[in-house]
Structures are given as structure tokens and as C-alpha cells.
Amino acid sequence: MSLSYFSESHGLQGILAATFLGILLLVLRFQWRQDKQRAPLPPLDEIIGLRIYPIKSCRGFEVKSARLLRTGFDLDRNWMFVTNNDREFITIRTNSDMTLIRTAYDAEADHLLISIKGRDCNIKIPAHPTDEWLRENTVLAKARIWGEETDGWEYPDDLTRPISEFLKMDVRLVHKGPKPRVLRGCGAPNLLGRTEATRFADMMPVLVTSMTSMTQLNERLVQEGEDEIEIERFRPNVIIRGSEPWNEDSWKSLRINPGDKGGPLDMDVVSRCLRCQVPNVDPETAEKHIRQPWKELMKFRRIDPGLTFKPSFGWEKASSDRSDG
């Protein structure tokens, strides 16, 4: 049926129909080109490690499985140490000895165990304290993290005095209080499309890294005459095997398939993890290397256009589906 037949038989109606058909063909052609040019999905990958760090900047531990909440893995960064005088958080960045403070989980008693490497220090507190327990045994106080004021349930001084003596500074242990720490930066509600919060993690609730990328970084370190390092230095929550180095740079979302346990879990890839020199610290000894891996990462991983003076390793994510998987 020709265009002229439509015009002569139906006038304006035919013209509109033909115009619509032309636009539809153009849209379909444009969509076909987009589909043709769209990059294929990356190959399926495998989670090979899960790690939790209950106290910010203290040594964490590996687990076989973990419960993911909207605020991150259960127990992860629920606690941190603050200075008693100005309520400011402290990390490995300013005191590398914090990595010698070790944590463990007693699942049977549901206790968090805190110790110090090489010292006679054994602290035990409820891993999942109830509101009633917190009101009876702690005090809700102010705490500051990255220039932001939040709240935390402060434990008594005598409980953590061995930590203050070890760090040579008057510190207090705090458990995240009820005030939400709403995500900022790339995860701000106006950018993410919803409001999400975290506890005492720096930026986002979950950090994912690739062992294949770690392997390439180690190859580069060896070429520079340095020793290989463990991926634990980057303090990831999820470690994937990785199909090729830095393939994760192209991710927009991450789907974890738990098999028959309730369907897949989707997570938004929110931002690159831009690195400071914490990975320069050996978590076993607390010794800080004066150059590596910071120097090597600066050579080839300054890839984020928003912050070019820091290298990237790993991606930070926010849960976008089930919150209790």
C-alpha cells in the first residue's frame, strides 16, 4: 500500500499514519544499532571470599557466608574507636597499630571477641546487643566521622582501657547509634534514586574486589622488585575470582545468584573505591611500606575522572534488592 493511496483516500489520517510509521522505523533502526553496539554481558563469575571487619580499621576475619543488610554485611563496621576528647574517629591512616587489634566472632554465644596481637587482652561484648542492653550498659554519645556528626553507644572506659594503653591515646569504643548515616557522594539520594545508609564504613556498605586484578597488581609489584601482597590489605567484603584484570571497571550492577535460597540479589555499582595509603600497611605486622602498593597503583589506576589524584581498586556497592539475604 503506497503513501499516495493513504493520502488520497484518507487525507490527514493517512498522512499521520505514514508519519507515525516512519518515526517507528527510525526508532527501531536506532534501537537495533544500539543493541548491536552494546557490549556483551561479562562472563559469570565466582565469589571466592567473604570478609567482615566489625571494628573500623581493626583486623577482620573471613567467613563462609554472611547476611547482607541494607547497611552492609551483618557485624561489618558496626563499631569504631573515637578519641575521648574530641569524639573523632581513628583509623589505620593515622595509627597503623590498629590492625594489630584483632576481632573474632563466637557464634554459639553470639559474642564479638576483641584481642591485641602479642598482648594479654581479651574483651568480650554482645555481637548483636539489644536496645535494652545498650541502654543499660552504654551511653548514647556524639561521634564524628569524615567531618560528619553521628551518634554511637559508648562503652565504659574500663572495658577498653587496654586498647587506650596499647594505642597510647585515650579512646572509647562506640557501637553505631540509631541516627542513619545517609550515603553521600555518588550514593546521595538525588543520584542513587533512593535513600540508603551505612554504619561506620567510609562511603558505601559493600566493597567488592577481583582476585584477577589483584594478581596483575602483584605481577607489577614483583617487576619493581617488591614482594607480593595479600588482597586483605584492601579490606574487601566480597572477593570474586575475576575473568580478566579490571573487568569490573565496566560494571553497572552486580547480581548474586544464591541458587534456591530466594532468587537473585541485585546490587547497584555506585562508585569506584578511591584509595589512600592504608593498603601500604601490612595487617600482620602493622609496618607501613613507604611506597607500595600506592606508587604502583598511581601509575595506571588513576582512572576516575572525578578524582584523578587517587588510584582506584575495587568497587563500592549498595544493596538494591532483598535486604536480609
One Martini backbone bead per residue (centre of mass of N, CA, C, O) as a GRO file, in nm:
protein
  325
    1MET     BB    1   0.093   0.038   0.026
    2SER     BB    2   0.081   0.359  -0.050
    3LEU     BB    3   0.111   0.685   0.033
    4SER     BB    4  -0.094   0.802  -0.181
    5TYR     BB    5  -0.337   0.634  -0.096
    6PHE     BB    6  -0.366   0.754   0.185
    7SER     BB    7  -0.399   1.051   0.098
    8GLU     BB    8  -0.650   1.020  -0.092
    9SER     BB    9  -0.843   0.849   0.108
   10HIS     BB   10  -0.760   0.999   0.415
   11GLY     BB   11  -0.570   1.220   0.436
   12LEU     BB   12  -0.469   1.310   0.737
   13GLN     BB   13  -0.471   1.020   0.844
   14GLY     BB   14  -0.255   0.914   0.646
   15ILE     BB   15  -0.026   1.103   0.719
   16LEU     BB   16  -0.004   1.019   1.017
   17ALA     BB   17   0.049   0.721   0.970
   18ALA     BB   18   0.308   0.755   0.802
   19THR     BB   19   0.467   0.914   1.011
   20PHE     BB   20   0.461   0.701   1.231
   21LEU     BB   21   0.603   0.480   1.068
   22GLY     BB   22   0.869   0.635   1.027
   23ILE     BB   23   0.941   0.671   1.324
   24LEU     BB   24   0.940   0.370   1.401
   25LEU     BB   25   1.171   0.288   1.211
   26LEU     BB   26   1.383   0.471   1.337
   27VAL     BB   27   1.372   0.354   1.624
   28LEU     BB   28   1.440   0.060   1.546
   29ARG     BB   29   1.711   0.127   1.416
   30PHE     BB   30   1.841   0.256   1.665
   31GLN     BB   31   1.805   0.009   1.851
   32TRP     BB   32   1.969  -0.188   1.676
   33ARG     BB   33   2.234  -0.033   1.703
   34GLN     BB   34   2.255  -0.043   2.008
   35ASP     BB   35   2.252  -0.353   2.036
   36LYS     BB   36   2.502  -0.398   1.854
   37GLN     BB   37   2.697  -0.205   2.043
   38ARG     BB   38   2.652  -0.355   2.285
   39ALA     BB   39   2.794  -0.490   2.538
   40PRO     BB   40   2.860  -0.772   2.661
   41LEU     BB   41   2.826  -0.974   2.898
   42PRO     BB   42   2.984  -1.088   3.142
   43PRO     BB   43   3.102  -1.343   3.278
   44LEU     BB   44   3.067  -1.562   3.495
   45ASP     BB   45   3.120  -1.570   3.840
   46GLU     BB   46   3.313  -1.604   4.158
   47ILE     BB   47   3.297  -1.647   4.491
   48ILE     BB   48   3.602  -1.668   4.717
   49GLY     BB   49   3.526  -1.428   4.933
   50LEU     BB   50   3.456  -1.335   5.283
   51ARG     BB   51   3.445  -1.021   5.473
   52ILE     BB   52   3.483  -0.894   5.815
   53TYR     BB   53   3.469  -0.560   6.000
   54PRO     BB   54   3.358  -0.467   6.294
   55ILE     BB   55   3.610  -0.273   6.337
   56LYS     BB   56   3.731   0.002   6.247
   57SER     BB   57   4.061  -0.078   6.132
   58CYS     BB   58   4.044  -0.359   6.216
   59ARG     BB   59   4.075  -0.681   6.223
   60GLY     BB   60   3.947  -0.926   6.042
   61PHE     BB   61   3.738  -1.186   5.880
   62GLU     BB   62   3.654  -1.491   5.758
   63VAL     BB   63   3.370  -1.623   5.576
   64LYS     BB   64   3.123  -1.841   5.440
   65SER     BB   65   2.891  -1.644   5.537
   66ALA     BB   66   2.640  -1.374   5.485
   67ARG     BB   67   2.450  -1.105   5.600
   68LEU     BB   68   2.253  -0.881   5.412
   69LEU     BB   69   2.211  -0.548   5.454
   70ARG     BB   70   2.146  -0.224   5.385
   71THR     BB   71   2.426  -0.153   5.566
   72GLY     BB   72   2.542  -0.437   5.521
   73PHE     BB   73   2.712  -0.647   5.678
   74ASP     BB   74   2.690  -0.828   5.932
   75LEU     BB   75   2.900  -0.645   6.167
   76ASP     BB   76   3.001  -0.438   5.971
   77ARG     BB   77   3.110  -0.154   6.104
   78ASN     BB   78   2.960  -0.120   6.399
   79TRP     BB   79   3.241  -0.022   6.499
   80MET     BB   80   3.443   0.228   6.684
   81PHE     BB   81   3.704   0.452   6.739
   82VAL     BB   82   3.738   0.726   6.972
   83THR     BB   83   3.815   1.015   7.089
   84ASN     BB   84   3.750   1.157   7.394
   85ASN     BB   85   3.782   1.471   7.344
   86ASP     BB   86   3.658   1.493   7.013
   87ARG     BB   87   3.510   1.233   6.879
   88GLU     BB   88   3.716   1.110   6.681
   89PHE     BB   89   3.801   0.914   6.447
   90ILE     BB   90   4.002   0.614   6.398
   91THR     BB   91   4.280   0.495   6.194
   92ILE     BB   92   4.531   0.361   6.005
   93ARG     BB   93   4.626   0.633   5.888
   94THR     BB   94   4.729   0.730   6.196
   95ASN     BB   95   4.726   0.409   6.313
   96SER     BB   96   4.864   0.105   6.235
   97ASP     BB   97   4.809  -0.061   6.508
   98MET     BB   98   4.506  -0.136   6.459
   99THR     BB   99   4.565  -0.414   6.309
  100LEU     BB  100   4.636  -0.559   6.598
  101ILE     BB  101   4.338  -0.553   6.631
  102ARG     BB  102   4.131  -0.820   6.701
  103THR     BB  103   3.870  -1.022   6.554
  104ALA     BB  104   3.580  -1.221   6.664
  105TYR     BB  105   3.334  -1.495   6.638
  106ASP     BB  106   3.084  -1.619   6.865
  107ALA     BB  107   2.814  -1.796   6.772
  108GLU     BB  108   2.709  -1.943   7.022
  109ALA     BB  109   2.720  -1.663   7.209
  110ASP     BB  110   2.714  -1.396   7.051
  111HIS     BB  111   3.024  -1.280   7.028
  112LEU     BB  112   3.262  -1.030   7.050
  113LEU     BB  113   3.611  -1.054   6.991
  114ILE     BB  114   3.889  -0.887   7.160
  115SER     BB  115   4.230  -0.830   7.057
  116ILE     BB  116   4.597  -0.834   7.101
  117LYS     BB  117   4.880  -0.865   6.957
  118GLY     BB  118   5.097  -0.982   7.210
  119ARG     BB  119   4.859  -0.958   7.425
  120ASP     BB  120   4.676  -0.937   7.734
  121CYS     BB  121   4.370  -0.937   7.557
  122ASN     BB  122   4.012  -0.987   7.651
  123ILE     BB  123   3.720  -0.906   7.479
  124LYS     BB  124   3.358  -0.914   7.559
  125ILE     BB  125   3.069  -0.878   7.344
  126PRO     BB  126   2.787  -0.824   7.207
  127ALA     BB  127   2.701  -0.864   6.870
  128HIS     BB  128   2.366  -0.825   6.934
  129PRO     BB  129   2.257  -0.575   7.079
  130THR     BB  130   2.019  -0.455   7.256
  131ASP     BB  131   1.859  -0.179   7.350
  132GLU     BB  132   1.857  -0.252   7.648
  133TRP     BB  133   2.158  -0.314   7.680
  134LEU     BB  134   2.263  -0.036   7.588
  135ARG     BB  135   2.117   0.136   7.806
  136GLU     BB  136   2.261  -0.024   8.054
  137ASN     BB  137   2.590  -0.022   7.927
  138THR     BB  138   2.556   0.256   7.779
  139VAL     BB  139   2.619   0.569   7.593
  140LEU     BB  140   2.476   0.816   7.421
  141ALA     BB  141   2.686   0.965   7.171
  142LYS     BB  142   2.910   1.142   7.011
  143ALA     BB  143   3.031   1.131   6.662
  144ARG     BB  144   3.310   1.146   6.426
  145ILE     BB  145   3.294   1.123   6.051
  146TRP     BB  146   3.409   1.291   5.802
  147GLY     BB  147   3.272   1.564   5.933
  148GLU     BB  148   3.046   1.391   6.071
  149GLU     BB  149   2.770   1.380   6.272
  150THR     BB  150   2.695   1.129   6.507
  151ASP     BB  151   2.624   0.816   6.665
  152GLY     BB  152   2.702   0.636   6.985
  153TRP     BB  153   2.756   0.359   7.180
  154GLU     BB  154   2.925   0.391   7.480
  155TYR     BB  155   3.175   0.242   7.633
  156PRO     BB  156   3.342   0.180   7.895
  157ASP     BB  157   3.661   0.246   7.989
  158ASP     BB  158   3.738  -0.028   8.135
  159LEU     BB  159   3.701  -0.212   7.885
  160THR     BB  160   3.920  -0.033   7.684
  161ARG     BB  161   4.196   0.037   7.824
  162PRO     BB  162   4.397  -0.149   7.670
  163ILE     BB  163   4.369   0.013   7.406
  164SER     BB  164   4.473   0.285   7.504
  165GLU     BB  165   4.752   0.180   7.589
  166PHE     BB  166   4.837   0.071   7.311
  167LEU     BB  167   4.777   0.354   7.146
  168LYS     BB  168   4.841   0.607   7.327
  169MET     BB  169   4.522   0.675   7.373
  170ASP     BB  170   4.212   0.817   7.441
  171VAL     BB  171   3.959   0.578   7.406
  172ARG     BB  172   3.643   0.477   7.245
  173LEU     BB  173   3.384   0.257   7.218
  174VAL     BB  174   3.147   0.234   6.941
  175HIS     BB  175   2.807   0.195   6.860
  176LYS     BB  176   2.584   0.231   6.640
  177GLY     BB  177   2.336   0.435   6.623
  178PRO     BB  178   2.011   0.543   6.513
  179LYS     BB  179   2.143   0.736   6.325
  180PRO     BB  180   2.157   0.790   6.006
  181ARG     BB  181   2.399   0.728   5.736
  182VAL     BB  182   2.377   0.888   5.467
  183LEU     BB  183   2.457   0.872   5.163
  184ARG     BB  184   2.713   1.002   4.964
  185GLY     BB  185   2.782   1.131   4.680
  186CYS     BB  186   2.707   0.885   4.459
  187GLY     BB  187   2.485   0.791   4.699
  188ALA     BB  188   2.297   1.002   4.681
  189PRO     BB  189   1.964   1.025   4.648
  190ASN     BB  190   1.969   1.207   4.380
  191LEU     BB  191   2.151   0.972   4.235
  192LEU     BB  192   2.043   0.683   4.327
  193GLY     BB  193   1.706   0.708   4.390
  194ARG     BB  194   1.767   0.664   4.702
  195THR     BB  195   1.772   0.580   5.043
  196GLU     BB  196   2.085   0.524   5.207
  197ALA     BB  197   2.278   0.340   5.456
  198THR     BB  198   2.537   0.338   5.705
  199ARG     BB  199   2.768   0.304   5.925
  200PHE     BB  200   3.132   0.300   5.945
  201ALA     BB  201   3.178   0.330   5.668
  202ASP     BB  202   3.308   0.545   5.457
  203MET     BB  203   3.075   0.504   5.217
  204MET     BB  204   2.988   0.207   5.153
  205PRO     BB  205   2.863  -0.106   5.239
  206VAL     BB  206   3.019  -0.247   4.981
  207LEU     BB  207   3.319  -0.436   4.889
  208VAL     BB  208   3.459  -0.515   4.565
  209THR     BB  209   3.692  -0.765   4.445
  210SER     BB  210   3.967  -0.885   4.236
  211MET     BB  211   4.196  -1.138   4.189
  212THR     BB  212   4.296  -1.073   3.904
  213SER     BB  213   4.381  -0.784   3.969
  214MET     BB  214   4.571  -0.860   4.200
  215THR     BB  215   4.769  -1.026   4.027
  216GLN     BB  216   4.863  -0.792   3.847
  217LEU     BB  217   4.972  -0.616   4.069
  218ASN     BB  218   5.184  -0.821   4.168
  219GLU     BB  219   5.342  -0.834   3.903
  220ARG     BB  220   5.430  -0.536   3.915
  221LEU     BB  221   5.576  -0.549   4.188
  222VAL     BB  222   5.788  -0.759   4.108
  223GLN     BB  223   5.912  -0.587   3.877
  224GLU     BB  224   5.999  -0.371   4.119
  225GLY     BB  225   6.109  -0.562   4.369
  226GLU     BB  226   5.857  -0.662   4.516
  227ASP     BB  227   5.631  -0.788   4.716
  228GLU     BB  228   5.373  -0.955   4.766
  229ILE     BB  229   5.021  -0.916   4.831
  230GLU     BB  230   4.731  -0.901   5.003
  231ILE     BB  231   4.390  -0.837   4.968
  232GLU     BB  232   4.334  -0.748   5.265
  233ARG     BB  233   4.450  -0.456   5.245
  234PHE     BB  234   4.162  -0.361   5.099
  235ARG     BB  235   3.909  -0.447   5.265
  236PRO     BB  236   3.707  -0.659   5.166
  237ASN     BB  237   3.396  -0.832   5.135
  238VAL     BB  238   3.424  -0.915   4.825
  239ILE     BB  239   3.562  -1.195   4.639
  240ILE     BB  240   3.655  -1.244   4.317
  241ARG     BB  241   3.802  -1.404   4.064
  242GLY     BB  242   3.792  -1.326   3.770
  243SER     BB  243   3.838  -1.301   3.417
  244GLU     BB  244   3.977  -1.009   3.412
  245PRO     BB  245   4.149  -0.742   3.441
  246TRP     BB  246   3.935  -0.482   3.523
  247ASN     BB  247   3.638  -0.564   3.443
  248GLU     BB  248   3.486  -0.399   3.676
  249ASP     BB  249   3.488  -0.111   3.538
  250SER     BB  250   3.200  -0.183   3.369
  251TRP     BB  251   3.014  -0.186   3.591
  252LYS     BB  252   2.658  -0.136   3.714
  253SER     BB  253   2.594  -0.430   3.819
  254LEU     BB  254   2.507  -0.691   4.068
  255ARG     BB  255   2.455  -1.049   4.057
  256ILE     BB  256   2.344  -1.274   4.308
  257ASN     BB  257   2.327  -1.629   4.305
  258PRO     BB  258   2.169  -1.852   4.554
  259GLY     BB  259   1.978  -2.026   4.402
  260ASP     BB  260   1.734  -2.167   4.635
  261LYS     BB  261   1.736  -1.874   4.832
  262GLY     BB  262   1.525  -1.645   4.678
  263GLY     BB  263   1.697  -1.547   4.465
  264PRO     BB  264   1.833  -1.283   4.343
  265LEU     BB  265   2.094  -1.035   4.408
  266ASP     BB  266   2.091  -0.688   4.383
  267MET     BB  267   2.354  -0.446   4.291
  268ASP     BB  268   2.479  -0.134   4.302
  269VAL     BB  269   2.714   0.044   4.123
  270VAL     BB  270   2.843   0.342   4.251
  271SER     BB  271   3.171   0.326   4.306
  272ARG     BB  272   3.479   0.379   4.326
  273CYS     BB  273   3.771   0.287   4.501
  274LEU     BB  274   3.949   0.532   4.654
  275ARG     BB  275   4.286   0.549   4.746
  276CYS     BB  276   4.493   0.518   4.998
  277GLN     BB  277   4.759   0.399   5.232
  278VAL     BB  278   4.653   0.143   5.375
  279PRO     BB  279   4.779  -0.090   5.184
  280ASN     BB  280   5.077  -0.036   5.305
  281VAL     BB  281   4.972  -0.209   5.538
  282ASP     BB  282   5.058  -0.467   5.740
  283PRO     BB  283   4.836  -0.669   5.916
  284GLU     BB  284   5.055  -0.838   6.082
  285THR     BB  285   5.268  -0.578   6.171
  286ALA     BB  286   5.202  -0.257   6.093
  287GLU     BB  287   5.375  -0.203   5.859
  288LYS     BB  288   5.482   0.073   5.651
  289HIS     BB  289   5.513   0.135   5.334
  290ILE     BB  290   5.656   0.403   5.156
  291ARG     BB  291   5.518   0.305   4.858
  292GLN     BB  292   5.363   0.025   4.871
  293PRO     BB  293   5.108   0.022   4.626
  294TRP     BB  294   5.066   0.322   4.558
  295LYS     BB  295   5.271   0.381   4.331
  296GLU     BB  296   5.165   0.172   4.126
  297LEU     BB  297   4.870   0.267   4.112
  298MET     BB  298   4.940   0.559   4.008
  299LYS     BB  299   5.030   0.466   3.715
  300PHE     BB  300   4.723   0.298   3.626
  301ARG     BB  301   4.462   0.394   3.847
  302ARG     BB  302   4.385   0.692   3.733
  303ILE     BB  303   4.041   0.673   3.626
  304ASP     BB  304   3.889   0.894   3.778
  305PRO     BB  305   3.752   1.197   3.678
  306GLY     BB  306   3.678   1.310   3.980
  307LEU     BB  307   3.971   1.168   4.105
  308THR     BB  308   4.298   1.181   3.990
  309PHE     BB  309   4.475   1.163   4.282
  310LYS     BB  310   4.350   0.866   4.284
  311PRO     BB  311   4.336   0.536   4.311
  312SER     BB  312   4.190   0.232   4.189
  313PHE     BB  313   4.022  -0.035   4.401
  314GLY     BB  314   3.738  -0.128   4.339
  315TRP     BB  315   3.386  -0.158   4.444
  316GLU     BB  316   3.102   0.022   4.541
  317LYS     BB  317   2.798  -0.085   4.716
  318ALA     BB  318   2.436  -0.116   4.690
  319SER     BB  319   2.155  -0.236   4.792
  320SER     BB  320   1.850  -0.323   4.566
  321ASP     BB  321   1.705  -0.550   4.727
  322ARG     BB  322   1.744  -0.754   4.932
  323SER     BB  323   1.815  -0.719   5.305
  324ASP     BB  324   1.839  -1.054   5.415
  325GLY     BB  325   2.054  -1.259   5.254
   0.00000   0.00000   0.00000
